């Protein structure tokens, strides 16, 4: 077991990247927290600012819209200046957006909050564009999916902590304090940005490459990446996965409150944290070990099928049964993002990895679209809104089933 773990972080150059991996993996917690606390904000703004479900979904739309607009610039930043600059840029933008929630708590202006979230989204884009591909090259290529799932386990912890903190501080009986959690996380992120600015991170995937030559080659690289079918369809699968995940998270609290009218919003937030995100984190931990024995495409087939079945039960059932199946969905979807990400990059190499990564991160814009549609469909009956993630999981299942054929055929 120890030998397998050591090999997981052993690069082709003979160096062991375990320490670097641990440092970069800590960043995964930060954006997990940032995403999961949005689901509490969604319900908070509905109640405090008296807005519809569809309009409250603009919370997610602004963050994920930032992903769409910032993905290409983020990719250019890391191609020219490296992973460290991308990480530092992301941390600083994340910190600034979070600290702006302090004056935002006084203004209580929905458009101002959306601006803060957009800045945070731009920061998270730089972090994910840098950290996700960087983790995949910190060791053997065949163990990339397992390594990314291991890092994403910390991301899962962030998803657990976010609703828990948000439920206590933002959805409290006294009206909540929206500024406090963002003020604390903003300070932490800024400090980490300073720390990373003083570190020198190795680049095992391109030890001899010159940055200026990589930049000149970028236009042709962009074209060649889209000729890889496993990557091309992987972008679509990742877009729909993020759409499903974000939509489910956004209206989890609404669904639970409609399914059991006795529960309070803070209790529903705690259920999201422990029941939903707890299973999500568990799935991430199990996934990193399961992928040592099971092919990524096979695991994705099983998980996407299970998630689709859970969504069908969530829509058709009500009460406690519906809530249980909604929580179980998190277990099945937990490994999807890192596994699809690594599957899409498996046939990509060299500096193409950075180019391809920026497009994969751009596909996260799916999280901006699904919640708005789900809010509109579920305005009077939230269960109907979950038709959107159901169809997303069906597409992912077909991607996993056809993955081997996609890799064999290049256009």
Secondary structure, 3 states (H helix, E strand, C coil): CHHHHHHHCECCCCCECHHHHHHHHHHHHHHHHHHHHHHHHHHHHHHHCCCCHHHHCHHHHHHHHHHHHHHHHHHHHHHHHCHHHHHHHHHHHHHHHHHCHHHHHHHCCHHHHHHHHHHHHHHHHHHHHHHHHHHHCCCCHHHHHHHHHHHHHHHHHHHHHHHHHHHHHCCCCCCCCHHHHHHHHHHHHHHHHHHHHCCCCCCCCCCCCCHHHHHHHHHHHHHHHCCCHHHHHHHHHHHHHHHHHHHHHHCHHHHHHHHCCCCCHHHHHHHHHHHHHHHHHHHHHHHHHHCCCCCHHHHHHHHHHHHHHHHHHHHHCCHHHHHHHHHHHHHHHCCHHHHHHHHHHCCCCCCHHHHHHHHHHHHHHHHHHHHHHHHHHCCCCHHHHCHHHHHHHHHHHHHHHCHHHHHHCCC
